[in-house]
Amino acid sequence: MQDSDLVQRCDAAREAIGQVVIGQERVVRLMLCCLLARGHALLEGVPGTAKTLLARALARTVDCTFRRIQFTPDLMPSDIVGTHVFDPTTSRFVMHKGPLFTDVLLADEINRTPPKTQAALLEAMEERMATIDGERHVVSEVFTVFATQNPLEFEGTYPLPEAQLDRFMMKIAVPYPAEDAELDVLRRYSTGVSAHRAVEEQIQPVFDRQSLTELLGHLGQVHVEEAVLGYVHRLLLATRTADAVELGVGTRAGLHLLLAARAWALLDGRDFVSPDDVRELAAPVCAHRLVLHADAQIDGLTPELVLEELARRVQVPR
């Protein structure tokens, strides 16, 4: 796949998703960036902002297997990874693989299930392996998780632990749509248009498994100058020494930031990473990994605001 072909496919995917999900162009681009970099994304927003629809629409652009898990308080780890079931006809235990064994997984309302079940995703997200009754199994080489959560519903929810948050390349905030976009959504629904049905009818796959596996090779061809590497490193160090921060980001955040910046450059048709790419992605990649001091939170600071300030203070290469 040539770089120009990749850009055309990405543009086609964004255009197709934009016909179904209106007013979330930046969110779609960030999700597509995660897909190209083979990273996982956590979509966070209030109910009714099309988080599930976004994940379904993007998954539809990929000609791969797709599964959805509705996370609930009674969901067990075996419901995700699978288990061995006794077959009376053969008098043997037969392994039944769970929905984890897919290419693209939608983990809907992931914070509604207990930590033990949430942890069932950790191994697959990081190592692309899953353990069933003590035996390890390889998951898809293009395995990608898009998880959704509602930030304001605390009753009956279980906040994701830092270890699992760190497995997500990005946490993408899904805001309310702009006024004109929201009016357009209402206008479409008033005419009987169903967005969920439109996903199946209007969106055609633009990527297949082979093209996705080739993407890492293309990412490796995107040049990162030593000065940009130094800039990323200085940002990481700054998060660990900032007064408002109790726990800064780890090395995995820097690796994810570099991968995401390379994918961001590819979306623009470039074969090099610029400092602007790093600054653009610093908050989506790093904000969910920061832990602020209680005093800073009382003062109204957020990880996004802290990262914005650090990005202004850290020297940018020229």
FENNORKA-V972504 format. One record per residue. N is the residue number from 1. RES is the residue in three letters. SS is DSSP state (@ for helix, = for strand, . for the rest). NEAR is the number of other ideal C-beta (glycine too) atoms within 10 Angstrom. Layout:
N;RES;SS;NEAR
N;RES;SS;NEAR
This chain:
1;MET;.;14
2;GLN;.;8
3;ASP;@;14
4;SER;@;9
5;ASP;@;10
6;LEU;@;19
7;VAL;@;15
8;GLN;@;13
9;ARG;@;17
10;CYS;@;23
11;ASP;@;14
12;ALA;@;15
13;ALA;@;24
14;ARG;@;19
15;GLU;@;12
16;ALA;@;21
17;ILE;@;27
18;GLY;@;14
19;GLN;@;14
20;VAL;@;24
21;VAL;.;26
22;ILE;.;20
23;GLY;.;20
24;GLN;.;26
25;GLU;@;13
26;ARG;@;14
27;VAL;@;24
28;VAL;@;20
29;ARG;@;16
30;LEU;@;26
31;MET;@;26
32;LEU;@;23
33;CYS;@;29
34;CYS;@;26
35;LEU;@;25
36;LEU;@;23
37;ALA;.;23
38;ARG;.;19
39;GLY;.;21
40;HIS;.;23
41;ALA;=;26
42;LEU;=;26
43;LEU;=;27
44;GLU;=;19
45;GLY;.;21
46;VAL;.;13
47;PRO;.;10
48;GLY;.;8
49;THR;.;22
50;ALA;.;21
51;LYS;@;27
52;THR;@;17
53;LEU;@;17
54;LEU;@;25
55;ALA;@;24
56;ARG;@;24
57;ALA;@;27
58;LEU;@;28
59;ALA;@;25
60;ARG;@;21
61;THR;.;23
62;VAL;=;21
63;ASP;=;16
64;CYS;.;18
65;THR;.;15
66;PHE;=;17
67;ARG;=;15
68;ARG;=;16
69;ILE;=;23
70;GLN;=;12
71;PHE;.;23
72;THR;.;14
73;PRO;.;11
74;ASP;.;8
75;LEU;.;18
76;MET;.;14
77;PRO;@;21
78;SER;@;15
79;ASP;@;18
80;ILE;@;22
81;VAL;@;23
82;GLY;=;19
83;THR;=;15
84;HIS;=;14
85;VAL;=;10
86;PHE;=;9
87;ASP;=;11
88;PRO;.;6
89;THR;.;6
90;THR;.;8
91;SER;.;7
92;ARG;=;10
93;PHE;=;12
94;VAL;=;10
95;MET;=;12
96;HIS;=;12
97;LYS;=;14
98;GLY;.;19
99;PRO;.;17
100;LEU;.;26
101;PHE;.;20
102;THR;.;22
103;ASP;.;20
104;VAL;=;24
105;LEU;=;27
106;LEU;=;25
107;ALA;=;27
108;ASP;=;19
109;GLU;.;19
110;ILE;@;24
111;ASN;@;21
112;ARG;@;19
113;THR;.;25
114;PRO;.;15
115;PRO;@;13
116;LYS;@;11
117;THR;@;23
118;GLN;@;24
119;ALA;@;13
120;ALA;@;21
121;LEU;@;26
122;LEU;@;14
123;GLU;@;17
124;ALA;@;24
125;MET;@;22
126;GLU;@;14
127;GLU;@;12
128;ARG;.;14
129;MET;=;12
130;ALA;=;23
131;THR;=;14
132;ILE;=;19
133;ASP;.;11
134;GLY;.;5
135;GLU;=;9
136;ARG;=;10
137;HIS;=;15
138;VAL;=;12
139;VAL;.;20
140;SER;.;18
141;GLU;.;12
142;VAL;.;23
143;PHE;.;21
144;THR;=;25
145;VAL;=;24
146;PHE;=;27
147;ALA;=;28
148;THR;=;24
149;GLN;=;21
150;ASN;.;17
151;PRO;.;12
152;LEU;.;9
153;GLU;.;13
154;PHE;.;10
155;GLU;.;4
156;GLY;.;9
157;THR;.;18
158;TYR;.;17
159;PRO;.;13
160;LEU;.;21
161;PRO;.;12
162;GLU;@;13
163;ALA;@;12
164;GLN;@;19
165;LEU;@;14
166;ASP;.;19
167;ARG;.;20
168;PHE;.;25
169;MET;.;29
170;MET;=;25
171;LYS;=;22
172;ILE;=;26
173;ALA;=;19
174;VAL;.;20
175;PRO;.;12
176;TYR;.;13
177;PRO;.;17
178;ALA;.;12
179;GLU;@;9
180;ASP;@;9
181;ALA;@;14
182;GLU;@;13
183;LEU;@;13
184;ASP;@;14
185;VAL;@;16
186;LEU;@;8
187;ARG;@;11
188;ARG;@;15
189;TYR;@;11
190;SER;@;8
191;THR;.;6
192;GLY;.;6
193;VAL;.;12
194;SER;.;12
195;ALA;@;18
196;HIS;@;11
197;ARG;@;10
198;ALA;@;16
199;VAL;@;21
200;GLU;@;12
201;GLU;@;9
202;GLN;@;14
203;ILE;.;21
204;GLN;.;11
205;PRO;.;14
206;VAL;.;19
207;PHE;=;23
208;ASP;=;14
209;ARG;@;15
210;GLN;@;10
211;SER;@;17
212;LEU;@;22
213;THR;@;12
214;GLU;@;14
215;LEU;@;19
216;LEU;@;16
217;GLY;@;9
218;HIS;@;18
219;LEU;@;19
220;GLY;@;10
221;GLN;@;11
222;VAL;.;20
223;HIS;=;12
224;VAL;.;18
225;GLU;.;13
226;GLU;@;8
227;ALA;@;12
228;VAL;@;20
229;LEU;@;15
230;GLY;@;12
231;TYR;@;20
232;VAL;@;21
233;HIS;@;13
234;ARG;@;15
235;LEU;@;23
236;LEU;@;17
237;LEU;@;15
238;ALA;@;19
239;THR;@;24
240;ARG;@;12
241;THR;@;9
242;ALA;.;19
243;ASP;.;8
244;ALA;.;19
245;VAL;=;21
246;GLU;=;13
247;LEU;=;13
248;GLY;.;18
249;VAL;.;27
250;GLY;.;14
251;THR;@;9
252;ARG;@;13
253;ALA;@;22
254;GLY;@;18
255;LEU;@;14
256;HIS;@;25
257;LEU;@;24
258;LEU;@;22
259;LEU;@;23
260;ALA;@;27
261;ALA;@;28
262;ARG;@;26
263;ALA;@;27
264;TRP;@;24
265;ALA;@;21
266;LEU;@;23
267;LEU;@;18
268;ASP;.;10
269;GLY;.;13
270;ARG;.;16
271;ASP;.;12
272;PHE;=;12
273;VAL;.;25
274;SER;.;17
275;PRO;@;19
276;ASP;@;12
277;ASP;@;25
278;VAL;@;25
279;ARG;@;18
280;GLU;@;19
281;LEU;@;22
282;ALA;@;24
283;ALA;@;21
284;PRO;@;26
285;VAL;@;30
286;CYS;@;26
287;ALA;@;20
288;HIS;@;22
289;ARG;@;20
290;LEU;.;24
291;VAL;=;13
292;LEU;=;19
293;HIS;.;15
294;ALA;@;8
295;ASP;@;11
296;ALA;@;18
297;GLN;@;14
298;ILE;@;9
299;ASP;.;10
300;GLY;.;7
301;LEU;.;16
302;THR;.;15
303;PRO;@;22
304;GLU;@;16
305;LEU;@;15
306;VAL;@;22
307;LEU;@;24
308;GLU;@;14
309;GLU;@;14
310;LEU;@;22
311;ALA;@;19
312;ARG;@;9
313;ARG;@;10
314;VAL;.;20
315;GLN;.;10
316;VAL;.;14
317;PRO;.;14
318;ARG;.;5
